[in-house]
Amino acid sequence: MRGLRRKLAIVAVCVAGSLVGQTATAAEATTTVTANLTVDASVNNGPLNNHSRFINSSRSGFLQAPLSAGERAQLRDDLHVRTTRMFFAPKEVYDPATNAYNLSAYDANLAEVSTYSDRLLVSTTSLWENGEWNTTPKGTLVSPAVYGQVLTTALRDYKARYPKIEYIECWNEPNAPEHGNITMAKYYEYYKACYEAANTVNAALNPTVPLKVGGPCPSNFNATLIPQFLDLYKADANPAKRLDFVSYHEYAVLSANPKIAYTEKSTVVSWLTARGLDPATPVFVTEYGLYPGGSTGTDLQDLAHDQLVQAAGMASTSRYFMLGGTDAAFHWAIRHKTNDRKDILVDGAEGVLTPYGHMIEMQAKLKSDVVEVTPIGGASVNGIGLQALATADSSGVSVMYWNYQADAGTTAYKANITVKNLPASFAGKRIRLERWLVDATHSNYRYDPAQTTLTKVEDNTYPAGTQITKGPGLPENSIGLMVLTPVP
């Protein structure tokens, strides 16, 4: 069905602010809607917690190729990555049969991530005493005591040598079969081992930035498991207990309704408040996306389509997480050998970003404060359709806008974007207007391997004034960025 739809669908490109395209069949014809977006740069809605800063690494040399020096610089300087989540699989450093350690197994990964990040979030995984989750008979997990012993030994060594380690996320997706599919009651025994290990390491090293611990990290925003975890934490009588953040993953449901992300932080706050726990506890979405699991469609055409869906859908979802107050939502993932639809860097092409990667690059160009944007006509429904995120500060105005149509939508937009009440820094100055575009034919390595950078489609200077209007076209699953800068 998807492959047939793609063969019939319109191929649209945005050229000089107008939408043009080839003819599609009547059943699959694109409908072009004119819509207005008005940005009022004088209405400040507070600082932007820019989630371009949070990213997942899937471990160099294991699930991703090692990053070049240029790629590490690119992550830091172009995408503004500041916190990276990485995995720690205890079985890679500890053998339960011999009680032997090989702590050097993670040195290369920790060293690499430390070069482009200010802080690291280390997510631990399950540890099996014998067998695995999919062996016959099914394996047996090590005891919480052994788990805590391994974490204490490893973290004492790693924190001393890699001081940027700050967050410990206890046990990635404990409700998933491959990680034990354990109850929250059983999980909490391991969680106690995690916070006790962190406390021991903090006491031993007295680091400038102490280790923080959180969980329960289920594979979805689980309204049963997360409250159960909070109940267990509240009942824990240990005065040294700690919950420095609440974490979870969110997949699948976002594809049809990115708006779900907007209220998840407030829901967690309500759960904390109802139990007398600190409502200011940070909430981390340590993985999220439109596509759960593996990577590819049936062919390269499917992959090219899905990568655009991923880029536009993640723009919509990320906006809701940011505006809903989520403290950190970590993009997945830099590069993963089986997650091509969700890659940020193209496999086998050094330093080349996917459309999703370019979307994050656009996010990194946003300004420091969120300002008001009002859609008039053609507004999105549940995050599907035309949306925008407008930001401003003394250096200028940045407006990121996109048309998310999910897998099968056929609506294109002619978006009239007006930015009014420009900041005082524009007074008496000309207005430099730059626009970039991500779509099927722009900033898209799969369309043209020569397109290795974010494609700029306009760079003009306009006379001084207090507002400016542009009318870019947005085909299905495309993203634009407009930056206004005062110039003499």
C-alpha positions as CSV (number, residue, x, y, z in Angstrom):
1,M,0.0,0.0,0.0
2,R,2.7,2.5,1.0
3,G,4.9,1.7,-2.0
4,L,1.9,2.1,-4.4
5,R,1.0,5.4,-2.8
6,R,4.5,6.7,-3.2
7,K,4.6,5.8,-6.9
8,L,1.4,7.7,-7.5
9,A,1.9,10.7,-5.2
10,I,2.9,14.1,-6.4
11,V,6.6,15.0,-6.5
12,A,6.6,18.6,-5.2
13,V,9.5,21.0,-4.8
14,C,9.6,24.5,-3.3
15,V,11.4,27.0,-5.6
16,A,11.7,30.6,-4.7
17,G,8.8,30.5,-2.2
18,S,6.2,28.8,-4.5
19,L,5.0,25.3,-4.8
20,V,5.3,23.4,-8.1
21,G,5.0,19.8,-9.0
22,Q,4.2,17.0,-11.3
23,T,0.7,15.8,-11.9
24,A,-0.6,13.0,-9.7
25,T,-3.6,10.7,-10.2
26,A,-7.0,12.1,-9.2
27,A,-7.2,9.7,-6.2
28,E,-3.8,10.7,-4.9
29,A,-3.7,14.4,-5.9
30,T,-2.1,16.8,-3.5
31,T,-4.4,19.4,-2.1
32,T,-2.7,22.8,-1.7
33,V,-4.0,24.9,1.2
34,T,-3.1,28.5,1.8
35,A,-2.6,29.3,5.4
36,N,-1.3,32.3,7.4
37,L,1.2,32.3,10.2
38,T,1.6,35.5,12.2
39,V,4.6,35.8,14.5
40,D,4.6,38.6,17.1
41,A,8.1,39.0,18.2
42,S,7.0,41.4,21.0
43,V,5.1,38.6,22.9
44,N,7.7,36.7,24.8
45,N,6.6,33.3,26.1
46,G,9.8,32.6,28.0
47,P,13.1,30.8,27.4
48,L,13.3,28.0,24.9
49,N,14.6,24.7,26.3
50,N,16.1,23.7,23.0
51,H,16.0,19.9,22.7
52,S,18.6,19.9,19.9
53,R,21.0,19.6,22.9
54,F,19.9,16.1,23.8
55,I,20.9,13.1,21.7
56,N,21.3,9.3,21.8
57,S,24.5,7.4,20.9
58,S,24.2,3.7,20.1
59,R,27.8,2.9,21.0
60,S,30.6,3.3,18.5
61,G,32.1,0.0,17.3
62,F,28.9,-1.9,18.2
63,L,25.7,-0.4,16.8
64,Q,27.3,2.6,15.1
65,A,30.6,3.3,13.3
66,P,33.1,5.4,15.3
67,L,32.6,9.1,14.7
68,S,35.3,11.0,12.9
69,A,36.7,14.2,14.5
70,G,34.7,16.2,12.0
71,E,31.5,14.5,13.0
72,R,32.1,15.0,16.6
73,A,32.7,18.7,16.0
74,Q,29.5,18.8,13.8
75,L,27.4,17.4,16.7
76,R,28.7,20.0,19.1
77,D,29.0,23.0,16.8
78,D,26.1,22.5,14.3
79,L,23.6,20.6,16.3
80,H,24.6,22.1,19.7
81,V,24.6,18.7,21.4
82,R,25.3,19.1,25.1
83,T,24.0,15.9,26.8
84,T,24.4,12.5,25.2
85,R,22.7,9.3,26.4
86,M,24.7,6.1,26.0
87,F,24.3,2.6,27.1
88,F,26.2,0.5,29.6
89,A,25.6,-3.2,29.3
90,P,27.1,-4.9,32.4
91,K,27.6,-8.1,30.5
92,E,30.3,-6.4,28.4
93,V,32.5,-5.7,31.4
94,Y,31.5,-8.5,33.9
95,D,31.4,-12.3,33.7
96,P,29.1,-13.7,36.4
97,A,30.7,-17.1,36.0
98,T,34.2,-15.9,37.0
99,N,33.5,-12.6,38.8
100,A,36.0,-11.1,36.4
101,Y,35.9,-7.5,35.0
102,N,37.0,-5.9,31.8
103,L,36.3,-2.2,32.4
104,S,38.3,-1.1,29.4
105,A,35.5,-2.3,27.1
106,Y,33.8,1.1,27.3
107,D,36.8,3.3,27.2
108,A,36.6,4.1,23.5
109,N,32.9,4.9,23.7
110,L,33.2,7.1,26.8
111,A,36.2,8.9,25.4
112,E,34.4,9.6,22.1
113,V,31.1,10.9,23.7
114,S,33.1,13.0,26.1
115,T,34.6,15.0,23.3
116,Y,31.4,16.5,22.0
117,S,29.2,16.5,25.1
118,D,29.2,18.5,28.3
119,R,27.5,15.7,30.3
120,L,26.6,12.1,29.8
121,L,23.6,10.1,30.7
122,V,24.5,6.4,31.1
123,S,21.5,4.0,30.7
124,T,22.2,0.6,32.2
125,T,20.8,-2.7,30.8
126,S,19.9,-6.1,32.2
127,L,22.5,-8.6,33.4
128,W,21.8,-12.3,33.1
129,E,23.5,-14.8,35.4
130,N,23.0,-17.5,32.8
131,G,21.3,-17.7,29.4
132,E,19.4,-14.8,28.0
133,W,15.8,-13.7,27.6
134,N,15.4,-15.7,24.4
135,T,17.2,-18.9,25.3
136,T,15.6,-22.2,26.1
137,P,15.3,-22.4,29.0
138,K,15.0,-18.7,29.6
139,G,18.0,-17.2,31.5
140,T,18.1,-16.0,35.1
141,L,18.9,-12.4,36.0
142,V,21.6,-11.8,38.5
143,S,20.5,-10.7,41.9
144,P,20.1,-7.0,42.8
145,A,23.1,-7.3,45.1
146,V,25.3,-8.5,42.2
147,Y,23.9,-5.9,39.9
148,G,24.8,-3.2,42.5
149,Q,28.3,-4.6,42.9
150,V,28.9,-4.4,39.2
151,L,27.6,-0.9,38.9
152,T,29.6,0.3,41.9
153,T,32.8,-1.1,40.5
154,A,32.3,0.2,37.0
155,L,31.0,3.7,38.0
156,R,33.7,4.3,40.5
157,D,36.3,3.7,37.7
158,Y,34.4,5.5,35.0
159,K,33.4,8.6,37.0
160,A,37.0,9.1,38.1
161,R,38.3,8.9,34.5
162,Y,35.3,10.4,32.7
163,P,33.9,13.1,35.0
164,K,31.3,14.2,32.5
165,I,29.1,11.2,33.5
166,E,26.3,12.8,35.4
167,Y,23.1,10.8,35.1
168,I,22.5,7.1,35.7
169,E,19.3,5.8,34.2
170,C,18.6,2.5,35.9
171,W,17.8,-0.4,33.5
172,N,16.7,0.5,30.0
173,E,13.1,-0.7,29.2
174,P,12.7,-3.2,32.1
175,N,9.2,-4.1,30.7
176,A,10.6,-5.2,27.4
177,P,11.2,-9.0,26.9
178,E,14.9,-8.6,26.0
179,H,15.5,-6.8,29.3
180,G,13.6,-9.2,31.5
181,N,10.0,-8.0,31.3
182,I,10.0,-7.7,35.1
183,T,7.4,-6.3,37.4
184,M,7.8,-2.9,39.0
185,A,8.2,-4.6,42.4
186,K,11.1,-6.6,41.1
187,Y,12.5,-3.6,39.1
188,Y,12.5,-1.5,42.3
189,E,14.9,-3.9,44.0
190,Y,17.4,-3.2,41.1
191,Y,16.6,0.5,41.3
192,K,17.7,0.5,44.9
193,A,20.9,-1.1,43.9
194,C,21.4,1.7,41.3
195,Y,20.9,4.6,43.7
196,E,23.0,2.8,46.4
197,A,25.8,2.4,43.8
198,A,25.6,6.1,42.9
199,N,25.7,7.1,46.6
200,T,28.7,4.9,47.2
201,V,30.6,6.4,44.3
202,N,29.7,10.0,45.2
203,A,30.9,9.4,48.8
204,A,34.2,7.8,47.5
205,L,35.0,10.4,44.9
206,N,33.3,13.5,46.1
207,P,33.0,14.7,42.5
208,T,32.3,18.3,41.5
209,V,29.3,17.1,39.6
210,P,27.8,14.1,41.6
211,L,26.0,11.2,40.0
212,K,22.3,11.5,39.7
213,V,19.9,8.5,39.4
214,G,16.5,8.1,37.8
215,G,14.0,5.7,36.2
216,P,11.9,3.6,35.6
217,C,12.5,4.0,31.8
218,P,9.6,1.8,30.5
219,S,9.4,1.4,26.7
220,N,6.4,3.7,26.5
221,F,4.6,6.4,28.5
222,N,3.1,3.8,30.8
223,A,0.3,5.0,33.0
224,T,0.4,1.8,35.1
225,L,4.2,1.2,35.5
226,I,5.3,4.7,36.2
227,P,2.8,5.3,39.0
228,Q,3.7,1.9,40.4
229,F,7.3,2.9,40.5
230,L,6.5,6.2,42.2
231,D,4.4,4.3,44.8
232,L,7.4,2.0,45.5
233,Y,9.7,5.0,45.8
234,K,7.4,6.7,48.2
235,A,7.2,3.6,50.4
236,D,11.0,3.2,50.4
237,A,12.1,4.0,54.0
238,N,15.8,4.5,53.1
239,P,16.7,8.1,54.0
240,A,19.4,7.9,51.3
241,K,17.0,7.1,48.5
242,R,17.1,9.3,45.5
243,L,15.0,10.1,42.4
244,D,16.8,12.8,40.5
245,F,14.7,12.4,37.3
246,V,11.7,10.3,36.0
247,S,12.4,8.7,32.6
248,Y,10.4,6.9,30.0
249,H,10.3,6.2,26.2
250,E,7.6,7.1,23.7
251,Y,7.1,5.5,20.4
252,A,4.4,4.4,17.9
253,V,1.5,6.6,19.2
254,L,3.3,9.8,18.2
255,S,3.0,9.0,14.5
256,A,-0.7,9.6,14.4
257,N,-0.8,12.2,17.2
258,P,2.3,14.1,18.1
259,K,0.2,16.4,20.4
260,I,0.2,13.6,23.0
261,A,3.7,14.8,23.9
262,Y,2.4,18.1,25.1
263,T,0.7,16.9,28.3
264,E,3.0,14.1,29.4
265,K,5.1,16.3,31.6
266,S,2.1,17.7,33.4
267,T,0.8,14.2,33.9
268,V,4.0,13.1,35.6
269,V,3.9,16.2,37.8
270,S,0.4,15.3,38.9
271,W,1.5,11.8,39.8
272,L,4.4,13.2,41.8
273,T,2.2,15.7,43.6
274,A,-0.4,13.1,44.4
275,R,2.2,11.1,46.3
276,G,3.8,14.0,48.1
277,L,6.9,13.7,46.0
278,D,8.8,16.7,44.6
279,P,6.8,18.0,41.6
280,A,9.9,19.8,40.3
281,T,11.6,16.4,39.7
282,P,12.9,16.6,36.1
283,V,11.2,14.5,33.4
284,F,13.4,12.9,30.7
285,V,12.1,11.2,27.6
286,T,15.2,9.3,26.9
287,E,14.0,7.8,23.6
288,Y,11.1,8.8,21.4
289,G,10.1,8.6,17.8
290,L,7.5,7.7,15.1
291,Y,9.0,4.3,14.3
292,P,9.6,1.7,17.0
293,G,12.0,-1.1,16.4
294,G,13.9,-1.7,13.2
295,S,14.7,0.6,10.4
296,T,13.8,-0.1,6.8
297,G,10.8,-0.1,4.5
298,T,10.6,-2.5,1.6
299,D,13.0,-0.6,-0.7
300,L,15.1,2.6,-0.9
301,Q,12.0,4.5,-2.0
302,D,10.3,3.5,1.2
303,L,13.4,4.6,3.2
304,A,13.6,8.0,1.5
305,H,9.9,8.6,2.2
306,D,10.2,7.4,5.8
307,Q,13.2,9.6,6.5
308,L,11.1,12.7,5.5
309,V,8.2,11.5,7.7
310,Q,10.6,11.1,10.5
311,A,12.1,14.5,10.1
312,A,8.7,16.4,9.9
313,G,7.1,14.2,12.6
314,M,10.0,14.7,15.0
315,A,9.8,18.5,14.5
316,S,6.1,18.4,15.5
317,T,6.7,16.0,18.5
318,S,9.8,17.9,19.7
319,R,7.8,21.2,19.6
320,Y,5.2,19.7,21.9
321,F,7.7,18.3,24.3
322,M,9.5,21.6,24.5
323,L,6.4,23.7,24.9
324,G,4.9,21.2,27.3
325,G,7.8,21.7,29.7
326,T,9.5,18.3,29.3
327,D,13.0,18.9,30.7
328,A,14.8,16.8,28.1
329,A,13.7,14.7,25.2
330,F,16.6,12.8,23.6
331,H,16.7,12.5,19.8
332,W,17.2,8.9,18.6
333,A,19.9,8.3,17.3
334,I,23.2,9.5,15.9
335,R,23.8,6.4,13.8
336,H,22.5,2.9,14.2
337,K,23.1,-0.1,12.0
338,T,19.5,-1.3,12.1
339,N,17.6,2.0,12.5
340,D,18.2,3.8,9.2
341,R,14.8,5.5,9.3
342,K,15.8,7.2,12.5
343,D,19.5,7.9,11.9
344,I,20.8,11.5,12.2
345,L,24.0,10.8,10.3
346,V,23.9,8.9,7.0
347,D,25.5,5.5,7.1
348,G,28.7,5.3,5.1
349,A,28.9,9.0,4.3
350,E,31.1,11.0,6.7
351,G,29.5,14.1,8.1
352,V,26.4,13.9,6.0
353,L,23.1,14.5,7.8
354,T,19.8,12.8,7.0
355,P,16.7,15.0,6.7
356,Y,16.1,14.3,10.4
357,G,19.6,15.4,11.2
358,H,19.1,18.6,9.2
359,M,15.8,19.2,11.2
360,I,17.9,19.1,14.4
361,E,20.4,21.5,12.8
362,M,17.5,23.8,12.1
363,Q,16.4,23.6,15.8
364,A,20.0,24.5,16.8
365,K,19.6,27.8,14.9
366,L,16.6,28.9,17.0
367,K,16.9,31.9,19.3
368,S,16.8,32.0,23.1
369,D,13.2,32.9,23.7
370,V,9.9,31.6,22.5
371,V,7.6,34.2,20.9
372,E,4.0,34.1,19.9
373,V,2.9,32.5,16.6
374,T,-0.7,32.4,15.5
375,P,-1.9,30.0,12.8
376,I,-4.9,31.3,10.7
377,G,-6.3,28.7,8.3
378,G,-4.9,25.2,7.7
379,A,-3.9,24.8,11.4
380,S,-2.7,21.4,12.4
381,V,-4.9,18.7,14.0
382,N,-3.2,16.7,16.7
383,G,0.2,17.9,15.4
384,I,-0.5,16.8,11.8
385,G,-0.5,19.7,9.3
386,L,1.2,23.1,9.3
387,Q,3.0,24.2,12.5
388,A,5.6,26.6,13.5
389,L,7.9,27.4,16.4
390,A,9.0,31.1,16.6
391,T,11.9,32.4,18.7
392,A,13.7,35.7,19.1
393,D,16.4,37.5,21.0
394,S,18.6,40.6,20.4
395,S,20.5,38.8,17.6
396,G,17.3,38.3,15.5
397,V,14.3,36.1,14.9
398,S,14.2,32.5,13.9
399,V,11.0,30.8,12.7
400,M,10.9,27.0,12.1
401,Y,7.9,25.8,10.2
402,W,6.9,22.4,8.8
403,N,4.1,20.4,7.2
404,Y,3.8,17.0,8.8
405,Q,1.6,14.7,6.8
406,A,2.5,11.4,8.5
407,D,2.7,8.3,6.2
408,A,-0.1,9.0,3.8
409,G,-1.2,12.6,4.0
410,T,-1.5,14.6,0.7
411,T,-1.9,18.2,1.8
412,A,0.6,20.8,0.8
413,Y,0.7,24.4,2.1
414,K,1.3,27.8,0.7
415,A,2.3,29.4,4.1
416,N,2.2,33.2,4.3
417,I,4.5,33.9,7.3
418,T,4.4,37.4,8.7
419,V,6.8,38.5,11.4
420,K,5.7,41.7,13.1
421,N,7.0,43.9,16.0
422,L,10.6,43.0,15.3
423,P,13.0,43.4,18.3
424,A,14.5,46.7,19.1
425,S,17.8,45.6,17.7
426,F,16.2,46.0,14.2
427,A,15.4,49.7,14.6
428,G,16.9,51.6,11.7
429,K,18.6,48.4,10.4
430,R,18.0,46.5,7.2
431,I,16.6,43.0,7.5
432,R,18.7,40.1,6.3
433,L,16.3,37.1,5.5
434,E,17.7,33.6,5.2
435,R,15.7,30.5,4.5
436,W,16.6,26.8,4.5
437,L,14.5,23.9,3.3
438,V,14.3,20.2,3.9
439,D,12.1,18.2,1.6
440,A,12.2,15.5,-1.1
441,T,14.7,17.4,-3.2
442,H,16.5,19.8,-0.7
443,S,18.9,18.9,2.1
444,N,18.3,15.3,1.0
445,Y,21.3,13.0,0.4
446,R,19.1,10.2,-1.0
447,Y,17.8,12.5,-3.7
448,D,21.2,13.9,-4.6
449,P,24.4,12.6,-2.9
450,A,26.0,16.0,-3.6
451,Q,23.6,17.6,-1.1
452,T,25.8,17.2,1.9
453,T,24.8,20.4,3.7
454,L,21.6,22.1,4.8
455,T,20.2,23.7,1.6
456,K,19.7,27.5,1.7
457,V,17.0,28.6,-0.6
458,E,17.1,32.4,0.1
459,D,19.5,35.0,1.3
460,N,18.3,38.5,0.7
461,T,18.4,41.9,2.4
462,Y,15.3,44.0,2.7
463,P,14.8,47.7,3.8
464,A,14.3,48.6,7.4
465,G,10.9,48.1,8.9
466,T,8.9,46.6,11.8
467,Q,7.6,43.5,10.0
468,I,8.2,41.3,7.0
469,T,6.1,38.6,5.1
470,K,7.2,35.6,3.1
471,G,5.2,32.9,1.4
472,P,7.1,29.7,1.2
473,G,5.6,26.5,-0.2
474,L,5.7,23.4,1.9
475,P,5.0,20.0,0.2
476,E,4.2,16.9,2.3
477,N,6.6,16.2,5.2
478,S,8.9,19.2,4.6
479,I,10.5,21.7,7.0
480,G,11.6,25.3,6.6
481,L,13.6,27.7,8.7
482,M,13.5,31.5,8.3
483,V,16.1,33.6,10.1
484,L,15.9,37.4,10.3
485,T,19.0,39.3,11.3
486,P,19.5,43.1,11.6
487,V,22.2,44.5,9.4
488,P,23.6,48.0,8.9
